[in-house]
């Protein structure tokens, strides 16, 4: 399976997207992640395996536990794919552009209008 396909498959599930959000904040163990959801530890482990297969997470051994952390680089596939649709979904009609800063994609947003001359 192509890497882009595995990334889209991995982020298709809402629990995996929530795990990504949590790991974007800090590395966590399976036990820590299980405490955040109303599902079993084995279900969390299965979701982590899917995320690992897409290279979205890596695990480091800390004592007896595996601590998982986000590796966001594969998410570039989502940004690259969705970029061509950006103008279709921006309700304000602003044009969005993506620029590369230090090797990372960044969103450049239009400046906000000042209200009442402020």
Secondary structure, DSSP 8 states (H G I E B T S, - for coil): --HHHHHHHHHTSHHHHHHHHHHHH--EEHHHHHHHSSS-HHHHHHHHHHHHHTTSEEEEEETTEEEEEE-GGGGHHHHHHHHTTHHHH-TT----EEEEETTEEEEE------STT-
